[in-house]
């Protein structure tokens, strides 16, 4: 197998059968040695972070498979810290799709004139460009279409899938009395018919989760969800 | 008549018949003494700037009236520097609606990964919140609807009107061999049926215009458009 991409928190290998292998690393994003899932730089390395992220990701991708929601997931090997996936083409140079249930973070920084901190939002979907140099700017459906990144039809599919998947995660967390505030996803086109499917991962680093009003750190989330 | 609002570049008076009078001031937005139409602070005062802005605004609002495109305009008095308008309710605490024909300014700062500087854009419309403290953040159709600022139906009307009015301005400038790169508008609801109409002004301070590849300063634009 051939290393094709070295990411901040994962390495990507191409397998001989055309599938890809994602190797989850212990590197986590953050700044000044503090873990921050929203940061664009690798801040520190935490032993076990890779496998914890993979375990939670595998749990959610298996759950989505049961619900027949399309993803790039094939299988995973927790001991090796690897996940096998179908090859996917990203939109443009990569998008992040955010689903929000509470007004916090960048939503509040932008729309604080109209929203109270923590106000409920009804699975509000927004898209940002993956562009570290420009602080991942938000982008509208019209701009995505005009710049040739995502067609209007694709946007509609993306938005529906985002709400569906967000709600699956929200319900799974609720079973452990954890509340999902927001979550970010990545999507890609898979196969000859360019089907839009969820790619990348679903772990603590992708979401803000709270229990009894307290923010749950990503590694703690994995423990609460899978080890109790 | 009663002073009801003191703006950066205009004062607003309520008239006894229910109409409003806008008094165009010589104060212009900018920073450190340099005129910058996109700035959020008053930078300096230029003698004649108010009347120049009013003249161009009256010219465009009269042109729109002939084309039966709805605005808040009733009439103007250039000598007095005033314009009489219908009362309008703004959306939320105020929106700016931008129509782009070339990729420059904040569009390029956000989407420079996908657009070349100066690239043609097909009357691309985007909306930003008027919020100096948050640097006038862009906002999507979905967010406008969810936050109760503008319904989806209103957004559709707003977008159509923006393209129509943008094209009227673009054509008028083209008659003087001037090219419109982008322009920002404000809209409001007028009358019992809450009709969406153009409000505020259309002057050099609202647009980026170029002639033979050179940027035209707002006051120069008024001269080129009306005094030749």
Interface residues (C-beta under 8 A of the other chain):
Chain A: X92 X93 X109 X110 X111 X112 X113 X114 X115 X121 X122 X124 X125 X126 X129 X131 X133 X134 X137 X138 X139 X140 X141 X142 X143 X146 X147 X148 X149
Chain B: X92 X93 X109 X110 X111 X112 X113 X114 X115 X121 X122 X124 X125 X126 X129 X131 X133 X134 X137 X138 X139 X140 X141 X142 X143 X146 X147 X148 X149
